[in-house]
Amino acid sequence: MNCPDFALAKTSLRRQLLVRRGQHTDAHRAQTATALARAFAAEFEPRVRGEPTGTAAPLRVVAVYLSFATEPDTGPLIEWLADQRVRALAPTLLPDADLGWMDVPDGPPLGLDAITDAEVILVPALAVDLSGHRLGRGGGSYDRALTRVRPRQTVLAVVHDDEVLDAVPFEPHDRIVDGVLTPSGVRYFGTAADG
């Protein structure tokens, strides 16, 4: 497939996924948000408490996204992080479409490289495949931000369970994620589970 074909395939899949998300009820969105917070807690609470988990570092900083429209809601997850005294960073869209960062809820700008402070980075997605290819909304902001991620950081796409697909169209500039956070739990791709 050449680049225009990839772009068309991505656009078509985005449309389908956005239509499906638009059909979710408010009750479904609320249930999903609560389930995402529980799934994250089930996976990462030992690291928050500083308990040994293989080679993984204690969890002190998480980069999140502030959900809007039909994105899986991160509100309950952000509340859980605050209750656990885990620092949460949120992105701010810069004029050049890159992402700066700030402390949640309304801290001062921390710059582009603040993402490197997070042990876990949660990124929005419309879908993710079993190889870690993430389909975003097409702006490229997260692809740019993820170029700053270091090897010991874990990047998880946040999607509904039915948005984990066998394959999604991708291009060379698309950044791969380590795993996925869904209402059912955390799932890693490849060898990312030890990070």
C-alpha positions as CSV (number, residue, x, y, z in Angstrom):
1,M,0.0,0.0,0.0
2,N,1.4,3.4,-0.9
3,C,1.2,6.4,1.4
4,P,-2.1,7.8,0.0
5,D,-3.7,4.4,0.4
6,F,-2.6,4.3,4.1
7,A,-4.0,7.8,4.6
8,L,-7.3,6.9,3.1
9,A,-7.5,3.7,5.1
10,K,-6.8,5.6,8.3
11,T,-9.4,8.2,7.5
12,S,-12.0,5.5,6.7
13,L,-11.3,3.6,9.9
14,R,-11.4,6.8,12.0
15,R,-14.8,7.7,10.7
16,Q,-16.2,4.2,11.5
17,L,-14.8,4.3,15.0
18,L,-16.0,7.8,15.7
19,V,-19.5,6.8,14.6
20,R,-19.5,3.8,16.9
21,R,-18.2,5.9,19.8
22,G,-20.9,8.5,19.1
23,Q,-23.5,5.8,19.7
24,H,-22.4,5.1,23.3
25,T,-24.8,6.3,26.0
26,D,-23.8,8.5,28.9
27,A,-24.3,5.5,31.2
28,H,-21.9,3.5,29.1
29,R,-19.3,6.2,29.1
30,A,-19.6,6.5,32.9
31,Q,-19.2,2.7,33.3
32,T,-16.2,2.7,31.0
33,A,-14.6,5.5,32.9
34,T,-15.0,3.7,36.2
35,A,-13.7,0.4,34.7
36,L,-10.6,2.1,33.3
37,A,-9.7,3.5,36.7
38,R,-10.2,0.1,38.3
39,A,-8.2,-1.6,35.6
40,F,-5.3,0.9,36.0
41,A,-5.4,0.5,39.8
42,A,-5.4,-3.3,39.6
43,E,-2.2,-3.2,37.4
44,F,-0.3,-0.4,39.0
45,E,-1.3,-0.1,42.7
46,P,1.7,-2.3,43.9
47,R,4.0,0.1,42.1
48,V,2.2,3.1,43.7
49,R,2.8,1.5,47.1
50,G,6.4,0.9,46.2
51,E,6.2,-2.8,46.4
52,P,8.8,-4.7,44.3
53,T,7.5,-5.7,40.9
54,G,10.4,-7.2,39.0
55,T,12.5,-4.4,37.4
56,A,9.7,-1.8,37.4
57,A,10.3,1.4,39.2
58,P,7.9,2.8,41.8
59,L,5.1,4.7,40.2
60,R,5.3,8.4,41.1
61,V,4.3,10.3,37.9
62,V,1.7,9.4,35.2
63,A,1.1,11.4,32.1
64,V,-2.7,11.4,31.3
65,Y,-4.9,13.0,28.7
66,L,-7.9,15.2,29.6
67,S,-10.7,13.5,27.8
68,F,-13.1,15.3,25.5
69,A,-16.0,14.4,23.2
70,T,-16.3,10.6,22.9
71,E,-12.8,9.7,24.2
72,P,-12.8,7.2,27.1
73,D,-13.1,9.4,30.2
74,T,-10.0,9.7,32.4
75,G,-11.8,11.7,35.2
76,P,-12.1,8.8,37.7
77,L,-8.6,7.6,36.9
78,I,-7.2,11.1,37.6
79,E,-9.1,11.2,40.9
80,W,-7.6,7.8,41.8
81,L,-4.1,9.1,41.0
82,A,-4.8,12.2,43.2
83,D,-6.0,10.0,46.1
84,Q,-2.8,7.9,45.8
85,R,-0.7,11.1,45.7
86,V,0.6,10.2,42.3
87,R,1.6,13.2,40.2
88,A,-0.5,13.5,37.1
89,L,0.7,15.5,34.0
90,A,-1.7,16.6,31.3
91,P,-0.8,17.8,27.8
92,T,-1.3,21.3,26.5
93,L,-1.5,21.8,22.7
94,L,1.1,24.2,21.6
95,P,0.8,26.5,18.5
96,D,3.0,24.2,16.4
97,A,0.8,21.2,17.3
98,D,3.4,19.7,19.6
99,L,2.5,18.9,23.3
100,G,3.7,20.7,26.3
101,W,2.8,19.4,29.8
102,M,1.4,20.8,33.1
103,D,0.5,19.3,36.4
104,V,-3.2,18.4,36.8
105,P,-5.4,20.2,37.4
106,D,-4.0,23.6,36.3
107,G,-0.3,23.9,37.0
108,P,2.1,26.2,35.1
109,P,3.6,25.1,31.8
110,L,6.4,22.5,32.3
111,G,7.7,22.3,28.7
112,L,8.0,19.6,26.1
113,D,10.4,17.4,28.0
114,A,8.2,17.0,31.1
115,I,6.8,13.8,29.6
116,T,10.1,12.2,30.4
117,D,9.3,12.5,34.1
118,A,6.4,10.0,33.8
119,E,6.9,6.3,34.4
120,V,3.6,5.5,32.6
121,I,2.1,7.6,29.8
122,L,-1.5,7.2,28.8
123,V,-2.4,8.3,25.3
124,P,-5.7,8.7,23.6
125,A,-6.4,6.5,20.6
126,L,-9.3,5.4,18.4
127,A,-7.9,2.0,18.0
128,V,-4.7,0.0,18.6
129,D,-3.5,-3.3,17.1
130,L,-1.8,-6.3,18.6
131,S,1.6,-5.0,17.4
132,G,1.2,-1.7,19.2
133,H,0.2,0.5,16.2
134,R,-2.0,3.3,17.5
135,L,-4.6,5.1,15.4
136,G,-5.1,8.6,16.7
137,R,-7.2,11.4,15.4
138,G,-4.6,12.4,12.8
139,G,-3.1,15.5,14.2
140,G,0.3,13.9,14.9
141,S,0.7,15.7,18.3
142,Y,1.2,12.5,20.3
143,D,3.5,11.0,17.6
144,R,5.8,14.0,18.1
145,A,5.5,13.9,21.9
146,L,6.3,10.2,22.0
147,T,9.6,10.7,20.3
148,R,10.8,12.0,23.7
149,V,9.9,8.9,25.6
150,R,12.8,6.9,27.1
151,P,13.2,3.1,27.2
152,R,12.1,2.6,30.8
153,Q,8.8,4.5,30.3
154,T,5.6,2.5,29.5
155,V,3.2,4.0,26.9
156,L,-0.4,2.6,27.0
157,A,-3.1,3.6,24.5
158,V,-6.5,4.0,26.1
159,V,-9.4,2.5,24.2
160,H,-12.6,0.5,24.6
161,D,-12.2,-3.3,24.5
162,D,-13.7,-3.6,21.0
163,E,-11.1,-1.1,19.7
164,V,-8.2,-3.5,20.1
165,L,-7.9,-4.8,16.6
166,D,-5.8,-7.3,14.8
167,A,-4.3,-4.6,12.6
168,V,-4.6,-0.9,11.9
169,P,-3.1,1.0,9.0
170,F,0.1,2.7,10.0
171,E,2.9,4.8,8.5
172,P,6.6,5.1,9.3
173,H,6.1,8.2,11.4
174,D,3.5,6.6,13.7
175,R,4.9,5.8,17.1
176,I,4.2,2.3,18.6
177,V,2.8,1.9,22.1
178,D,3.8,-0.7,24.7
179,G,0.3,-1.8,25.5
180,V,-3.3,-0.9,26.0
181,L,-5.5,0.1,28.9
182,T,-9.1,-1.0,28.4
183,P,-12.0,-1.4,30.8
184,S,-11.0,-5.1,30.9
185,G,-7.5,-4.4,32.1
186,V,-3.9,-3.7,30.9
187,R,-2.5,-5.7,28.1
188,Y,1.1,-5.5,26.9
189,F,2.5,-6.1,23.5
190,G,5.9,-7.8,23.1
191,T,8.2,-7.5,26.1
192,A,6.9,-4.3,27.6
193,A,5.3,-5.9,30.6
194,D,8.5,-5.7,32.6
195,G,8.7,-2.0,32.3
